Amino acid sequence: MKPGRLVKILKAILYSYSELKLKGIILLLLVLVLVIILSISTMHTDIPQANYTSRKILNVPFVKQGPDLCSEASVSMVLLYYGLNFSQEEINAMGFDRFENMLPFLDKYVYCLYKSLSVEELREEIGKGNPVIIRLRIGISLHTVVAVGYENDWIIVHDPASGPFVLLRVDESFISSWAATNYASIVSRGRKP
């Protein structure tokens, strides 16, 4: 066989192989796209639709805390919700410097009470339009946040240390950190005249 003929045969084989390879890649891509489309369409039917009747979020202004001022910042948020403007620094300067002594200050301006709440009672208060200040134990520290909403298995809080609308799953971690304070809460129920 002549070398020229051999080269032509090899070129024909390589061309056929590369054409087959290209067709194989295209076929593989089409199969992949089809699998993705089918996966998405079956995933859509498996996703439960959101039940918006179990969702409530209050329009509570957010206040970022200063150093060690989580309770003061939380009280400031609740007062802002009712149209009263006290900074966390002002609250602290008046001697109201922790969750446990905030009620006398708050009681001057809003109807409120200390209460141990269940998760269901917390949701009920929020559902009535009442933001709730809650006390949590995180590690060895105490921390105060404002419960401003809920959605399904989540409580939505303004955490003055980390930001607004923080989602806390109602699970063992959340329950144990709240239970460690005996479910300490300050329920606010409207501005006083």
Secondary structure, DSSP 8 states (H G I E B T S, - for coil): --HHHHHHHHHHHHHHHHHHHHHHHHHHHHHHHHHHHHHHHHHHHHS----GGGEEE---------TT-HHHHHHHHHHHHTT----HHHHHHTT--SGGG-HHHHTTTEEEEEEE--HHHHHHHHHTT--EEEEEEETTEEEEEEEEEEETTEEEEEETTTEEEEEEESSHHHHHHHHTTTSEEEEEEEE--
